[in-house]
Amino acid sequence: MLDATRPAMSGWTSVEEIIAYRLSVKLRDTVLDLVEAGMIPRDFDLCDQIKDAARSAPRNISEGFERYRHGEFGYHVGVAKGSLGELKTHLVDCRTRRFLSESRFQELIALTNEALKTTTGLLRHLRTSQAPPPWNPDPDPSTPRSED
């Protein structure tokens, strides 16, 4: 059952239902585990940049979802897509510097590409579909709610 006080954006009732978000969270967690395990040694700047890029995608998708309007959501999804591109560049750098094995690199690039693909699809959806009706976060308590 949907919360009648908040119409679902494009059918979603929470950001966790969005595939692009779930994939970016999986990628973030995988990259953070890799960094914390010391797989990217000796380069603190790279470690900080790769962690920030990995964290940025799910963070921006979530922030955009909570802003509710397609335009604002789309802006944040665009930022998330850019962060995924940045992360991909950092992963190539890690492979070039031999911080990652070829098999680990291929695993991470495949996950990054899948996150990019679904994030691009989400962005396309937001740019081509009609936005949901305005949402009133503080409805009049005297107005009856529907049970959808």
Buried (B, 14 or more C-beta within 10 A) or exposed (E): EEEEEBBEBBEEEEBEBBBBBBBBBBBBEBBBEBBEEEBBEEBEEBBEBBBBBBBBBBBBBBBBBEBBBBEBBBBBBBBBBBBBBBBBEBBEBBBEEEBBEEEBBEEBBEBBEBBBBBBBEBBEBBEEEEBBEEEEEEEEEEEEEEEE
